[in-house]
Amino acid sequence: MLNKMNINKTLIKSVSFDLSEYHCYKPKIAEFLLLRKPFLERQKEAIEIINNIMVIHGKESLLPQIVELARIEHGIRELEPWVRDHVVHAVLSFILGIYLKNEYIEPTGKIIVNEFQWKLAGLFHDIGYPVQIAQDILNPFTDNFNKAKRKIDSSARQIYFKVTPRGLEDLTNGINGLGLIQERLDKWQLMINAREEFERMISSDKMCHGIISALVVLNIIDAMYQKYNPRRNNSDVYRGGDLINWSQIYFKEDVVSACSAIFIHNLPERCFTKAKISRSVAPIAFLLKLADCLQDWERPSSVDEFGLSASQFGIKIDKNRLIFYAKIEEEKKDRMRKEIFLCLQAEDVKIV
């Protein structure tokens, strides 16, 4: 067991020299990780960090989605105590991902995770969560309504409410976002049909925030590319002395890859029975799933004001093996192990 475990201290010590590459201000990240502050203050800091990271790429138009996620989660806790934070979680997952990228995935020199892809995937993988919350709230409302009707008239027709996103997969110039994601999933050798999973979500009473988040990010960034590059040819834009590249090549490689990773990060385990996510074939998808599963500290909810302490978690690399320490109930660790090992080719990951 690590002495004096505190995963936030480990992370800031390990990634400090790499933060500038991600347009992160080291003192701000250190303050975010190490100083105990009221949650709403931390949430505001998280939003500021995300904005500073993305403005350099001209992608600040994504920020309102993060702000809306924060607003809804804060307001909804009185109604649904199980709703946990996803805004601070995004920044903590992002920083954890930098550690995993540097110390676990890339040291062999054979695998490279694109930094811009990780910014998009790590920071925006949960922005569709308000849609999932909306459906989750509608379900008990519907159940109670139908129960009340049955007491009055046992033969009364049951009602049904459903959140139905329309046109989210439609990009500019007649391009279909699900088709782009499918191409990437095929390249990653995953036996997942993006269209089927999208239609399954639509026809069910359960929204998947991963699918929604992926299509929202893809749709917004596609609109940006259309604005700065209407003919979808190579184009460079200079803003504040920084080069922002709107090349279609970068869109199809980096943006689609990040969105495809987001698309699959919350899919059920049945989607990975034929093929798991490979670290070498799909590094960005592997990194997102792993970081998202492991980041379980400092995520408050109405039933847990502060969330699990960072001192309950630790992480280290030992002989190319990732060891993750968690002083939590064994049942929670079992769920974490199951989610990771059923979806990822991660035999060299150990959770203790």
C-alpha positions in Angstrom: 0.0 0.0 0.0 1.3 3.5 -0.8 2.3 5.5 2.2 0.1 8.5 3.0 -2.1 7.9 -0.1 -3.5 11.0 -1.8 -4.0 10.6 -5.6 -4.3 14.3 -6.2 -0.8 14.9 -4.7 0.6 12.0 -6.9 -1.0 13.5 -10.0 0.3 17.1 -9.6 3.8 15.8 -8.8 3.8 13.5 -11.9 2.2 15.8 -14.5 3.6 19.2 -13.5 6.1 19.4 -16.3 3.6 18.4 -18.9 0.7 20.8 -18.1 2.0 23.6 -20.3 1.6 21.3 -23.3 -2.1 21.1 -22.5 -2.4 24.9 -22.0 -2.8 24.4 -18.3 -1.4 26.9 -15.8 0.5 24.8 -13.2 -0.3 26.9 -10.1 -4.0 26.9 -11.0 -4.1 23.1 -11.4 -2.1 22.6 -8.2 -4.6 24.9 -6.3 -7.5 23.0 -7.9 -6.1 19.6 -6.8 -4.7 20.4 -3.4 -6.8 23.1 -1.8 -10.1 22.1 -0.1 -12.8 24.5 -1.2 -16.6 24.6 -1.2 -17.8 22.5 -4.1 -19.5 25.3 -6.1 -16.2 27.2 -6.0 -14.4 24.2 -7.3 -16.9 23.8 -10.0 -16.4 27.4 -11.1 -12.6 26.7 -11.2 -13.2 23.6 -13.3 -15.2 25.6 -15.8 -12.4 28.2 -16.0 -9.8 25.6 -16.5 -11.7 24.0 -19.3 -12.2 27.3 -21.0 -8.5 28.2 -20.8 -7.6 24.8 -22.3 -10.0 25.1 -25.2 -9.8 28.8 -26.1 -6.4 28.2 -27.6 -8.1 25.9 -30.2 -11.0 28.2 -30.9 -13.4 25.7 -29.4 -14.7 27.8 -26.6 -18.2 27.4 -28.1 -18.3 24.1 -26.3 -18.1 25.8 -22.9 -21.9 26.7 -22.6 -22.6 22.9 -22.5 -20.3 22.5 -19.5 -22.0 25.5 -17.8 -25.4 24.0 -18.5 -24.3 20.6 -17.1 -23.2 22.3 -13.9 -26.4 24.3 -13.6 -28.6 21.3 -14.1 -26.7 19.0 -11.7 -26.7 21.7 -9.0 -30.4 22.3 -9.3 -31.5 18.7 -9.7 -29.9 17.3 -6.5 -32.9 18.1 -4.4 -34.9 15.9 -6.7 -32.5 13.1 -7.4 -29.9 12.6 -4.6 -28.0 10.0 -6.7 -26.9 12.6 -9.3 -23.1 13.0 -8.9 -20.9 15.8 -10.1 -19.6 15.5 -13.7 -17.9 18.9 -14.1 -15.1 18.7 -11.5 -15.0 15.0 -12.6 -14.2 16.1 -16.1 -11.1 18.0 -15.0 -10.0 15.3 -12.6 -10.4 12.7 -15.3 -8.5 14.9 -17.7 -5.5 15.2 -15.3 -5.6 11.5 -14.4 -5.6 10.8 -18.2 -2.4 12.8 -18.6 -0.8 10.7 -15.9 -2.0 7.5 -17.5 -0.9 8.6 -21.0 2.6 9.5 -19.8 3.3 6.7 -17.3 1.2 3.8 -18.5 0.2 4.0 -22.2 3.1 5.8 -24.0 6.4 4.7 -22.3 7.0 1.9 -24.8 7.1 4.4 -27.6 4.8 2.3 -29.7 1.5 4.0 -28.7 0.8 7.7 -29.0 -2.3 9.5 -27.7 -3.0 12.7 -29.5 -3.1 15.6 -27.0 -6.0 17.5 -28.7 -8.0 14.3 -28.9 -7.5 13.8 -25.2 -8.6 17.4 -24.5 -11.9 16.8 -26.3 -12.6 13.3 -24.9 -11.4 13.9 -21.4 -13.1 17.3 -20.8 -16.4 16.8 -22.7 -17.4 13.1 -22.4 -20.3 13.9 -20.0 -21.8 17.0 -21.4 -24.9 15.1 -22.6 -25.7 14.0 -19.1 -28.6 16.5 -18.7 -30.5 14.6 -21.4 -30.0 11.4 -19.5 -31.1 13.0 -16.3 -34.2 14.3 -18.0 -35.3 10.8 -19.0 -34.5 9.4 -15.6 -36.7 12.0 -14.0 -39.6 11.4 -16.4 -39.7 7.7 -15.6 -40.8 7.9 -11.9 -43.1 10.8 -12.8 -44.7 8.5 -15.5 -44.9 5.6 -13.1 -46.6 7.6 -10.4 -49.1 9.1 -12.9 -50.0 5.6 -14.2 -50.4 4.2 -10.6 -52.8 7.1 -9.8 -54.8 6.4 -12.9 -55.0 2.7 -12.2 -56.5 3.4 -8.7 -59.2 5.4 -10.4 -59.8 3.1 -13.4 -57.9 -0.2 -13.7 -58.6 -0.3 -17.4 -57.3 3.3 -18.0 -54.8 3.6 -20.8 -51.2 4.1 -19.6 -49.3 7.2 -20.7 -45.6 7.4 -21.6 -43.1 10.3 -21.8 -39.9 10.0 -23.6 -36.9 12.3 -24.5 -36.3 12.0 -28.2 -33.3 13.8 -29.7 -34.0 14.6 -33.4 -31.4 15.5 -36.0 -28.5 15.3 -33.6 -26.6 13.0 -36.0 -27.0 15.3 -39.0 -24.0 17.4 -39.8 -23.5 20.1 -42.4 -23.3 19.3 -46.1 -25.4 16.2 -45.7 -22.7 14.4 -43.7 -24.0 11.9 -41.1 -22.2 11.9 -37.8 -23.0 8.3 -37.0 -21.4 7.3 -40.3 -18.2 9.0 -39.4 -18.2 7.4 -35.9 -18.9 4.0 -37.5 -15.8 4.3 -39.8 -13.7 4.9 -36.7 -15.2 2.0 -34.7 -14.5 -0.2 -37.7 -10.9 1.0 -37.8 -10.6 0.2 -34.1 -11.8 -3.3 -34.8 -14.8 -3.0 -32.5 -18.0 -5.0 -33.2 -20.3 -2.1 -32.5 -23.0 -0.8 -34.8 -23.3 3.0 -34.1 -26.6 3.4 -35.8 -28.1 0.4 -34.0 -27.0 1.7 -30.6 -28.4 5.1 -31.4 -31.8 3.7 -32.5 -31.8 1.4 -29.5 -31.4 4.4 -27.3 -34.2 6.3 -29.1 -36.6 3.4 -28.9 -35.9 2.7 -25.2 -36.7 4.8 -22.1 -33.0 5.2 -21.3 -30.9 8.0 -22.8 -27.1 7.3 -23.0 -25.1 10.4 -22.1 -22.1 9.0 -24.0 -24.0 8.8 -27.3 -25.6 12.2 -26.7 -22.2 13.8 -25.6 -20.4 12.5 -28.7 -23.0 13.8 -31.1 -23.2 17.2 -29.4 -19.5 17.7 -29.6 -19.3 16.5 -33.1 -22.2 18.7 -34.2 -20.9 21.9 -32.6 -17.3 21.4 -33.9 -18.6 20.5 -37.4 -20.5 23.8 -37.4 -17.3 25.6 -36.5 -15.4 24.0 -39.3 -18.2 25.0 -41.7 -18.0 28.6 -40.5 -14.3 29.0 -41.0 -14.0 26.6 -43.9 -17.3 26.5 -45.9 -15.8 24.5 -48.7 -14.3 21.9 -46.3 -10.8 22.3 -47.7 -7.6 23.0 -45.7 -7.7 26.3 -43.9 -5.7 28.0 -41.1 -7.0 30.7 -38.9 -4.8 33.0 -36.7 -6.3 34.2 -33.5 -4.3 36.1 -30.9 -1.0 34.9 -32.3 -2.0 31.2 -32.1 -2.6 29.0 -35.1 -6.0 27.3 -35.2 -6.1 24.7 -37.9 -9.5 24.1 -39.5 -8.2 21.4 -41.9 -10.7 18.7 -42.7 -7.9 16.3 -42.2 -7.8 17.2 -38.5 -11.5 17.1 -38.2 -11.8 13.5 -39.6 -8.8 12.3 -37.6 -8.8 14.1 -34.2 -12.4 15.3 -33.7 -14.0 12.1 -35.0 -11.6 10.0 -33.0 -12.4 11.9 -29.8 -16.1 11.8 -30.4 -16.0 8.1 -31.2 -14.3 7.5 -27.8 -17.0 9.5 -26.1 -19.7 7.6 -28.0 -18.6 4.2 -26.6 -17.4 5.1 -23.1 -20.8 4.6 -21.6 -22.2 1.7 -23.8 -23.3 -1.4 -21.9 -20.9 -4.3 -21.5 -22.8 -6.4 -24.1 -21.2 -4.2 -26.7 -17.8 -5.5 -25.9 -18.5 -9.3 -25.7 -17.0 -9.8 -29.2 -14.2 -7.3 -29.1 -12.7 -5.2 -26.3 -11.1 -1.8 -26.6 -7.4 -2.2 -27.4 -4.8 0.1 -26.0 -2.7 -0.2 -29.2 -5.5 0.0 -31.7 -7.8 2.5 -30.1 -5.6 4.4 -27.6 -7.9 7.4 -27.1 -10.9 5.2 -26.4 -8.9 3.0 -24.1 -7.6 6.1 -22.2 -11.1 7.6 -21.8 -12.7 4.5 -20.5 -9.9 3.7 -18.1 -9.7 7.3 -16.7 -13.4 7.6 -16.4 -13.8 4.4 -14.5 -10.9 5.1 -12.1 -11.9 8.7 -11.3 -14.2 8.2 -8.4 -13.0 10.6 -5.7 -14.3 14.1 -4.9 -17.6 13.6 -6.7 -20.2 15.0 -4.3 -23.9 14.4 -4.4 -26.8 15.2 -2.1 -26.2 12.0 -0.1 -22.4 12.6 0.0 -21.6 16.3 0.4 -17.9 16.1 -0.3 -17.5 12.8 -2.2 -14.8 10.2 -1.4 -11.5 11.7 -0.2 -8.5 11.8 -2.5 -6.6 10.2 0.4 -8.6 7.1 -0.1 -7.0 6.5 -3.5 -3.5 6.0 -4.8 -1.9 5.1 -8.1 1.5 3.9 -9.3 3.2 2.1 -12.2 5.3 -1.0 -11.2 7.2 -2.8 -13.9 4.8 -1.5 -16.6 1.8 -2.6 -14.6 -0.8 -0.1 -13.4 -1.8 -0.5 -9.8 -4.7 1.5 -8.5 -5.4 1.6 -4.7 -8.9 2.3 -3.4 -9.9 2.3 0.3 -13.6 1.8 -0.6 -16.1 -0.9 -0.2 -15.2 -4.2 -1.9 -18.5 -4.1 -3.8 -17.5 -0.8 -5.4 -14.1 -2.1 -6.3 -15.7 -5.2 -7.9 -18.0 -3.0 -10.0 -14.9 -0.9 -11.1 -13.0 -4.1 -12.0 -15.9 -5.6 -13.9 -16.4 -2.4 -16.0 -12.8 -2.1 -16.9 -12.0 -5.7 -17.6 -15.1 -6.5 -19.6 -14.6 -3.5 -21.9 -10.8 -3.1 -22.1 -7.9 -5.3 -22.9 -6.3 -4.3 -19.6 -4.7 -7.4 -18.2 -1.9 -5.3 -16.7 -4.2 -3.2 -14.6 -4.7 -4.1 -11.0 -7.2 -2.6 -8.6 -6.5 -3.3 -4.9 
